[in-house]
């Protein structure tokens, strides 16, 4: 497979229209106008942010993409699927209310919000996975698959299991129905090293399943309640919580790549990563920790694998901030490496999704970075 092109621009803007205008130029440079949008339904998949989180993408980015799609003749809508864990986005009513609270509506973005898997997260469709190894089919939100054209608009940041969350995470996990998310997460459930546990209770605050209790000031995970989402692992500064299934994180990455392939196969797709507020954890948390690195810029490509690889490479090369989760780990005795994502979440196996995505034909890790003004 030949190298993919990934187009990138920084956040410098000194003219009217600012970042929105610059984003539109980037998308045009990356070739979005090659897609025939005329009269087509266009799903713009993004994350509206959990209630309490403030690192999610501003509605302005969605507006810029939606305006360009409409200029090209398309009929855009913003979409995401309901969450597996309890929170402010577990059904369509609460999900849309949360989106509106964060500024996403037809007035601010120029297009409606449609929750991809319906009211209760059960409106899905079974889709074949091309070259799937772990998943032969994927359970995807019906509205996502009903669209003629698919655009991923992702906030590129860290993630407590996947290492980072970009296009593949936004698409593969984000577009899975609640049942689809369960399938991707069910490779393993964490346990607690009782000797390492400090009883700080951070893990219980992060658990979306109420599965963590304390016996003699030590955390205990109820395996029946646990959904295997891994949020507790990312919250522990002392590496007291671990997954006994060493292949669980690898399987998660592979399944996300396979779900992404199922969603993108057979229709025009385009992918955008906004690399800012690179927090260590997903926007699914009801808070956001301090960013690990400075805001870098915006990237776009027809290839989601190349886009995520290029975005990760840019982050790996960036200056690191000191007062971050990585700084907490260092104070606790951890020796930092050159790997940003593993220094943030030690159990991270972020390469897996990219490697598997390339293997099954989703894209390539080889790319040329094209700098745009």
C-alpha positions as CSV (number, residue, x, y, z in Angstrom):
1,X,0.0,0.0,0.0
2,X,1.4,3.4,-1.0
3,X,1.8,6.2,1.6
4,X,-1.2,8.1,2.6
5,X,-1.3,11.9,2.7
6,X,-2.1,13.6,6.0
7,X,-2.7,17.4,5.8
8,X,-1.9,19.5,8.9
9,X,-2.1,23.1,10.0
10,X,-1.4,24.8,13.3
11,X,-3.7,27.0,15.3
12,X,-2.1,30.3,14.2
13,X,-4.9,32.6,12.8
14,X,-4.6,36.3,12.2
15,X,-7.5,37.1,9.9
16,X,-11.3,37.3,10.2
17,X,-12.9,33.9,10.4
18,X,-9.9,32.6,12.4
19,X,-9.8,28.9,13.1
20,X,-13.1,28.0,11.4
21,X,-11.9,29.5,8.1
22,X,-8.5,27.8,8.5
23,X,-10.2,24.4,9.1
24,X,-12.2,24.8,6.0
25,X,-9.1,25.5,4.0
26,X,-7.4,22.5,5.5
27,X,-10.3,20.2,4.5
28,X,-10.3,21.5,0.9
29,X,-6.5,21.0,0.7
30,X,-7.0,17.5,1.9
31,X,-9.4,16.8,-0.9
32,X,-12.9,16.8,0.7
33,X,-14.3,18.4,-2.4
34,X,-13.6,15.2,-4.3
35,X,-16.6,13.6,-2.6
36,X,-20.0,14.0,-4.3
37,X,-22.1,15.5,-1.5
38,X,-25.0,16.6,-3.7
39,X,-28.3,15.7,-1.9
40,X,-26.5,13.2,0.3
41,X,-27.0,12.6,4.0
42,X,-23.8,13.2,5.9
43,X,-23.0,11.9,9.4
44,X,-20.5,14.0,11.2
45,X,-19.4,11.8,14.1
46,X,-18.1,13.6,17.2
47,X,-18.1,13.5,21.0
48,X,-20.4,16.0,22.8
49,X,-18.5,15.6,26.1
50,X,-19.7,14.1,29.3
51,X,-21.4,16.5,31.7
52,X,-18.6,18.1,33.8
53,X,-16.0,17.6,31.1
54,X,-14.6,20.8,29.5
55,X,-12.0,19.4,27.0
56,X,-14.4,18.3,24.3
57,X,-14.4,20.1,21.0
58,X,-16.2,23.4,20.8
59,X,-19.3,23.5,18.6
60,X,-17.5,25.9,16.3
61,X,-15.5,23.1,14.8
62,X,-18.7,21.2,14.0
63,X,-20.2,24.3,12.5
64,X,-17.2,24.8,10.2
65,X,-17.5,21.2,8.9
66,X,-21.3,21.4,8.6
67,X,-21.2,24.7,6.7
68,X,-18.6,23.3,4.2
69,X,-20.7,20.1,3.7
70,X,-23.8,22.3,3.0
71,X,-21.8,24.5,0.6
72,X,-21.0,21.3,-1.3
73,X,-24.6,20.2,-1.4
74,X,-24.8,17.8,1.5
75,X,-27.3,17.3,4.3
76,X,-25.2,17.1,7.5
77,X,-26.2,16.0,11.0
78,X,-24.1,15.5,14.1
79,X,-24.1,12.1,15.7
80,X,-22.8,9.9,18.5
81,X,-24.1,6.7,20.1
82,X,-25.2,6.2,23.7
83,X,-22.7,5.2,26.3
84,X,-22.3,1.8,27.9
85,X,-21.7,3.2,31.3
86,X,-24.2,5.2,33.4
87,X,-23.7,9.0,33.0
88,X,-25.2,11.9,31.2
89,X,-25.3,10.3,27.7
90,X,-26.7,6.8,28.4
91,X,-30.0,7.4,26.5
92,X,-31.0,9.8,23.6
93,X,-32.9,12.2,25.8
94,X,-30.1,12.7,28.3
95,X,-27.5,12.6,25.5
96,X,-29.2,15.4,23.5
97,X,-29.7,17.4,26.7
98,X,-26.0,17.1,27.5
99,X,-25.1,18.1,23.9
100,X,-27.3,21.1,24.1
101,X,-25.8,22.1,27.5
102,X,-22.4,22.0,25.8
103,X,-23.6,24.2,22.9
104,X,-24.5,21.7,20.2
105,X,-27.8,22.4,18.5
106,X,-29.1,23.3,15.1
107,X,-28.6,27.0,15.7
108,X,-25.0,26.9,16.9
109,X,-23.8,24.3,14.5
110,X,-26.1,24.7,11.5
111,X,-27.3,21.1,11.6
112,X,-29.3,18.8,13.9
113,X,-28.1,16.3,16.5
114,X,-29.2,12.7,15.9
115,X,-28.2,10.0,18.4
116,X,-27.0,7.1,16.2
117,X,-28.4,4.2,18.2
118,X,-31.8,5.6,19.2
119,X,-33.6,6.3,22.4
120,X,-32.2,3.4,24.5
121,X,-29.0,2.5,22.6
122,X,-30.7,-0.5,21.0
123,X,-31.4,0.8,17.5
124,X,-28.5,-0.9,15.8
125,X,-27.7,-2.8,12.6
126,X,-25.4,-5.7,12.2
127,X,-22.7,-4.9,9.6
128,X,-20.1,-7.3,8.1
129,X,-16.4,-6.6,9.1
130,X,-14.1,-6.9,6.1
131,X,-11.2,-9.2,7.0
132,X,-12.4,-9.3,10.6
133,X,-10.5,-11.6,12.9
134,X,-12.1,-11.0,16.3
135,X,-15.4,-9.6,15.0
136,X,-17.0,-11.0,11.9
137,X,-19.9,-8.5,12.3
138,X,-20.3,-5.2,14.1
139,X,-23.3,-3.7,15.9
140,X,-23.5,-0.1,14.7
141,X,-26.0,2.7,15.4
142,X,-28.5,2.6,12.6
143,X,-28.5,6.3,11.8
144,X,-24.7,6.1,11.4
145,X,-25.1,3.4,8.7
146,X,-28.1,5.1,7.1
147,X,-25.9,8.1,6.1
148,X,-24.5,8.2,2.6
149,X,-21.3,9.8,3.6
150,X,-19.4,9.5,6.9
151,X,-17.1,12.2,8.4
152,X,-15.2,11.7,11.7
153,X,-14.5,14.8,13.7
154,X,-12.4,13.7,16.6
155,X,-10.8,15.4,19.6
156,X,-7.3,13.8,19.6
157,X,-6.3,13.2,23.3
158,X,-5.1,10.5,25.7
159,X,-7.1,7.5,26.7
160,X,-6.8,5.2,29.7
161,X,-7.0,2.0,27.7
162,X,-6.3,2.8,24.1
163,X,-3.4,5.1,24.9
164,X,-4.9,7.8,22.8
165,X,-8.2,8.5,21.2
166,X,-8.4,9.7,17.7
167,X,-10.2,8.8,14.5
168,X,-10.3,5.0,15.1
169,X,-11.5,5.4,18.7
170,X,-14.1,8.1,17.7
171,X,-15.4,5.8,14.9
172,X,-15.0,2.2,16.2
173,X,-16.1,2.6,19.8
174,X,-18.1,5.8,19.3
175,X,-20.4,4.4,16.6
176,X,-21.0,1.0,18.3
177,X,-24.4,0.6,19.9
178,X,-24.4,-0.2,23.6
179,X,-24.3,-3.9,22.6
180,X,-21.4,-3.1,20.2
181,X,-19.5,-1.3,22.9
182,X,-19.9,-4.3,25.2
183,X,-18.5,-6.6,22.6
184,X,-15.5,-4.4,22.2
185,X,-14.9,-4.1,26.0
186,X,-15.5,-7.7,27.0
187,X,-12.0,-9.1,26.6
188,X,-11.2,-8.8,30.3
189,X,-12.0,-7.3,33.6
190,X,-9.5,-5.7,36.0
191,X,-8.4,-6.8,39.5
192,X,-6.8,-5.0,42.4
193,X,-3.3,-5.7,43.8
194,X,-4.1,-5.4,47.4
195,X,-0.5,-4.6,48.5
196,X,-0.2,-1.7,46.1
197,X,-3.7,-0.2,46.8
198,X,-3.5,3.0,48.9
199,X,-7.2,3.2,49.5
200,X,-7.4,6.7,47.9
201,X,-10.8,5.9,46.3
202,X,-10.1,7.6,43.0
203,X,-11.0,4.4,41.2
204,X,-14.5,4.2,42.8
205,X,-15.2,7.8,41.7
206,X,-14.3,6.8,38.1
207,X,-16.3,3.6,38.0
208,X,-19.4,3.9,35.9
209,X,-20.9,0.6,37.1
210,X,-20.7,1.0,40.9
211,X,-18.6,-2.1,40.9
212,X,-15.9,-0.9,43.4
213,X,-16.2,-1.2,47.1
214,X,-13.6,-1.1,50.0
215,X,-12.8,-3.8,52.5
216,X,-10.3,-2.8,55.2
217,X,-9.5,0.4,53.1
218,X,-8.6,-1.7,50.1
219,X,-10.4,-1.6,46.7
220,X,-12.4,-4.7,45.6
221,X,-14.0,-5.0,42.2
222,X,-17.3,-6.8,41.8
223,X,-16.7,-8.9,38.6
224,X,-20.4,-9.3,37.9
225,X,-21.1,-5.5,38.0
226,X,-17.9,-4.6,36.1
227,X,-18.2,-3.9,32.4
228,X,-14.5,-4.0,31.7
229,X,-14.3,-0.4,30.5
230,X,-10.9,0.2,32.3
231,X,-11.6,3.7,33.6
232,X,-10.4,2.5,37.1
233,X,-7.0,1.5,35.6
234,X,-6.4,4.9,34.2
235,X,-7.4,6.6,37.5
236,X,-4.9,4.8,39.7
237,X,-1.6,6.6,40.2
238,X,-0.1,3.5,41.9
239,X,-0.6,0.8,39.3
240,X,-2.7,-1.1,41.9
241,X,-5.4,-2.0,39.3
242,X,-4.5,-4.3,36.5
243,X,-6.1,-6.5,33.8
244,X,-5.2,-10.2,34.4
245,X,-6.0,-10.8,30.7
246,X,-2.8,-9.4,29.2
247,X,-4.4,-9.5,25.7
248,X,-7.4,-7.4,26.7
249,X,-6.1,-4.0,25.7
250,X,-4.7,-5.5,22.5
251,X,-8.1,-7.0,21.7
252,X,-9.8,-3.7,22.4
253,X,-7.5,-1.9,19.9
254,X,-8.1,-4.7,17.3
255,X,-11.9,-4.6,17.8
256,X,-12.0,-0.8,17.4
257,X,-10.1,-1.1,14.2
258,X,-12.4,-3.8,12.9
259,X,-15.5,-1.8,13.9
260,X,-14.0,1.2,12.1
261,X,-13.5,-0.8,9.0
262,X,-17.1,-2.0,9.1
263,X,-18.4,1.6,9.3
264,X,-16.2,3.0,6.6
265,X,-16.4,0.2,4.0
266,X,-18.4,0.9,0.9
267,X,-19.1,4.6,1.1
268,X,-17.1,7.9,1.0
269,X,-15.4,8.7,4.3
270,X,-13.2,11.6,5.5
271,X,-11.4,12.0,8.9
272,X,-10.4,15.0,11.0
273,X,-8.4,15.1,14.2
274,X,-8.3,18.3,16.3
275,X,-5.1,18.1,18.5
276,X,-5.8,20.4,21.4
277,X,-6.5,20.0,25.1
278,X,-4.7,16.7,24.9
279,X,-5.9,15.5,28.3
280,X,-4.7,12.1,29.6
281,X,-8.2,10.5,29.6
282,X,-11.2,10.3,27.4
283,X,-13.9,13.0,27.2
284,X,-16.3,10.4,28.6
285,X,-15.1,11.4,32.1
286,X,-17.2,13.9,34.0
287,X,-14.0,16.1,34.4
288,X,-10.8,16.7,32.4
289,X,-7.3,16.6,33.8
290,X,-4.6,19.1,32.7
291,X,-3.4,18.7,29.1
292,X,-0.1,16.8,28.7
293,X,1.3,18.9,25.9
294,X,0.5,22.3,24.1
295,X,-2.2,22.6,21.5
296,X,-0.7,21.6,18.2
297,X,-3.2,22.0,15.4
298,X,-5.7,20.2,13.0
299,X,-5.1,17.3,10.7
300,X,-7.2,15.6,8.0
301,X,-7.0,12.6,5.7
302,X,-9.0,10.0,3.8
303,X,-7.0,7.4,5.8
304,X,-7.9,7.0,9.5
305,X,-4.9,4.9,10.3
306,X,-2.4,7.3,8.8
307,X,-4.2,10.2,10.4
308,X,-4.0,8.7,13.9
309,X,-0.3,7.7,13.4
310,X,0.6,11.2,12.2
311,X,-1.3,12.8,15.1
312,X,0.4,10.5,17.6
313,X,3.8,11.2,16.1
314,X,3.2,15.0,16.4
315,X,2.2,14.6,20.1
316,X,5.2,12.3,20.8
317,X,7.5,15.1,19.6
318,X,5.8,17.9,21.5
319,X,7.0,19.6,24.6
320,X,5.6,18.0,27.8
321,X,4.0,20.0,30.5
322,X,5.1,19.3,34.0
323,X,2.0,19.6,36.2
324,X,0.2,16.7,34.7
325,X,-0.7,13.1,35.3
326,X,2.7,12.1,34.1
327,X,4.2,14.4,36.7
328,X,2.1,12.6,39.3
329,X,3.5,9.3,38.2
330,X,7.1,10.6,38.3
331,X,6.5,11.8,41.9
332,X,5.3,8.4,42.8
333,X,8.5,6.9,41.6
334,X,7.8,6.1,37.9
335,X,10.7,6.6,35.5
336,X,9.5,8.5,32.4
337,X,10.3,7.2,28.9
338,X,10.1,8.7,25.4
339,X,6.6,7.3,25.0
340,X,4.0,9.9,25.9
341,X,1.0,7.6,26.0
342,X,2.7,4.9,28.1
343,X,4.1,7.5,30.5
344,X,0.5,8.7,30.9
345,X,-1.1,5.2,31.2
346,X,1.5,2.6,31.8
347,X,-0.6,-0.3,30.4
348,X,-1.2,1.4,27.1
349,X,-0.7,-0.6,23.9
350,X,-1.6,2.1,21.6
351,X,0.1,0.7,18.5
352,X,-2.2,-2.3,18.4
353,X,-5.2,-0.5,16.7
354,X,-2.9,1.0,14.1
355,X,-1.1,-2.3,13.3
356,X,-4.3,-4.2,13.1
357,X,-6.0,-1.5,11.0
358,X,-3.2,-1.8,8.5
359,X,-3.4,-5.6,8.5
360,X,-7.1,-5.8,7.7
361,X,-7.0,-3.1,5.0
362,X,-8.4,-0.1,6.9
363,X,-5.4,2.1,6.0
364,X,-1.7,2.4,6.3
365,X,0.8,3.7,8.9
366,X,3.0,5.1,6.2
367,X,2.2,8.7,5.4
368,X,3.5,12.0,4.1
369,X,2.7,15.0,6.2
370,X,1.6,17.9,4.1
371,X,1.8,21.3,5.9
372,X,-0.9,23.8,5.1
373,X,-1.3,27.5,6.0
